[in-house]
């Protein structure tokens, strides 16, 4: 059994990601490529050279022979960004079926980001956590969000107590609520996800999940593939990390 299976990495305040299963390794990718002409492994040096050739020249099929299955706990808005990657297979917790274990993502008080003035969809730097126009009544943004979530959860439970169906009561729950899902993806499409979501311009809350996948699961499971990925698919995020 692969020692990575069952490993769980904590992320954000209450989130995590766990590797549930993995199929294949670097050699499986090489063997899949050589199957085209009924070839076999030719030793580490030649096998690694072939894998790098596949990566450099975008021969993607052999990389689809390796699959990862994760269980993820993340804020709802992160899950919605994640599920834009439709090459993954997903199965998500449903609030139609359960009202248990509701938690909310609360950013650190000094980690509230400012809206970028040049990029409509991105942030740029941090903002003073104390808002001075009366909106937060002297409280910082994180405390305000905490109070808001506590009130929301109270109203949600009031709706349930009044007999409202879970499928309707859930409408009041905010997008920073944590959700859980199982997701399966092959190595080729995982690399596409990583190249986008590890980029410096990706939203922080999804970027930390992508970085955890890469550092704790992808690199240990596929050392040759990750080395080739860093050499040929670098979108700039490696420069930031070094």
Beta strands, then each sheet from edge to edge (+ up, - down):
strand 1: 8-11
strand 2: 15-23
strand 3: 67-75
strand 4: 89-92
strand 5: 113-115
strand 6: 123-126
strand 7: 178-186
sheet 1: 1+ 2- 3+ 7- 4+
sheet 2: 5+ 6-
end
